[in-house]
């Protein structure tokens, strides 16, 4: 447990440092090297742009890179994953399907590979400005079972392609991913 806490804290610090607002730094060179963030402290991405998780315990070395390749919306899903629900319809209104590519480092920390890209770490902000959480419903776990990421986590020196399915009321808005324990993350505007 202490190792997990140490890794989570180090990664959260790494992410929050990478996402910190450049204007807060007193060192101009340091400020110029940090990526710009928005008012929520997130790095704004477009589909196809990679996002990187680094580990301060390893000198800021890249552990995990992921790219949101595309997003689509559907009202139904296939139901071949042993669903616990009788419905393949979304509980909140729409299934937001994320097509994602992942590349892991040769010395990927198992703690990083075990919890990165958890569907519970996503949220959306709708056109009304309200943040919606709890997007991983029972119905989402039955969707696209053959294309989902591995359930036992990501392994070192691997490349993956897969889907994450979220259940949202918002047909357009902002998709946010925040790694567990971090104050900030990444976001993508969407209208599908």
ChimeraX attribute file (.defattr): number of C-alpha atoms within 10 A of each C-alpha:
attribute: neighborCount
match mode: 1-to-1
recipient: residues
	/A:1	6
	/A:2	7
	/A:3	9
	/A:4	12
	/A:5	12
	/A:6	12
	/A:7	19
	/A:8	20
	/A:9	18
	/A:10	20
	/A:11	24
	/A:12	24
	/A:13	20
	/A:14	21
	/A:15	27
	/A:16	18
	/A:17	17
	/A:18	24
	/A:19	24
	/A:20	23
	/A:21	19
	/A:22	19
	/A:23	12
	/A:24	9
	/A:25	13
	/A:26	9
	/A:27	10
	/A:28	11
	/A:29	9
	/A:30	10
	/A:31	16
	/A:32	12
	/A:33	10
	/A:34	16
	/A:35	15
	/A:36	17
	/A:37	18
	/A:38	13
	/A:39	7
	/A:40	13
	/A:41	18
	/A:42	25
	/A:43	23
	/A:44	20
	/A:45	15
	/A:46	15
	/A:47	16
	/A:48	13
	/A:49	11
	/A:50	16
	/A:51	17
	/A:52	17
	/A:53	22
	/A:54	22
	/A:55	23
	/A:56	18
	/A:57	13
	/A:58	12
	/A:59	9
	/A:60	15
	/A:61	16
	/A:62	17
	/A:63	22
	/A:64	24
	/A:65	16
	/A:66	21
	/A:67	20
	/A:68	19
	/A:69	15
	/A:70	15
	/A:71	18
	/A:72	14
	/A:73	19
	/A:74	16
	/A:75	12
	/A:76	16
	/A:77	20
	/A:78	15
	/A:79	20
	/A:80	13
	/A:81	12
	/A:82	9
	/A:83	16
	/A:84	11
	/A:85	13
	/A:86	9
	/A:87	14
	/A:88	19
	/A:89	20
	/A:90	22
	/A:91	17
	/A:92	16
	/A:93	15
	/A:94	19
	/A:95	28
	/A:96	26
	/A:97	20
	/A:98	18
	/A:99	19
	/A:100	22
	/A:101	19
	/A:102	20
	/A:103	20
	/A:104	23
	/A:105	17
	/A:106	13
	/A:107	13
	/A:108	19
	/A:109	18
	/A:110	14
	/A:111	15
	/A:112	23
	/A:113	18
	/A:114	15
	/A:115	16
	/A:116	17
	/A:117	21
	/A:118	17
	/A:119	19
	/A:120	16
	/A:121	19
	/A:122	22
	/A:123	22
	/A:124	28
	/A:125	19
	/A:126	18
	/A:127	12
	/A:128	8
	/A:129	10
	/A:130	11
	/A:131	15
	/A:132	18
	/A:133	16
	/A:134	15
	/A:135	23
	/A:136	21
	/A:137	18
	/A:138	17
	/A:139	25
	/A:140	27
	/A:141	23
	/A:142	21
	/A:143	25
	/A:144	18
	/A:145	18
	/A:146	12
	/A:147	12
	/A:148	18
	/A:149	19
	/A:150	13
	/A:151	8
	/A:152	9
	/A:153	15
	/A:154	25
	/A:155	20
	/A:156	16
	/A:157	13
	/A:158	13
	/A:159	14
	/A:160	15
	/A:161	16
	/A:162	16
	/A:163	20
	/A:164	24
	/A:165	27
	/A:166	27
	/A:167	29
	/A:168	25
	/A:169	17
	/A:170	25
	/A:171	19
	/A:172	17
	/A:173	19
	/A:174	19
	/A:175	19
	/A:176	23
	/A:177	20
	/A:178	21
	/A:179	23
	/A:180	18
	/A:181	16
	/A:182	18
	/A:183	17
	/A:184	24
	/A:185	25
	/A:186	23
	/A:187	23
	/A:188	18
	/A:189	15
	/A:190	19
	/A:191	11
	/A:192	11
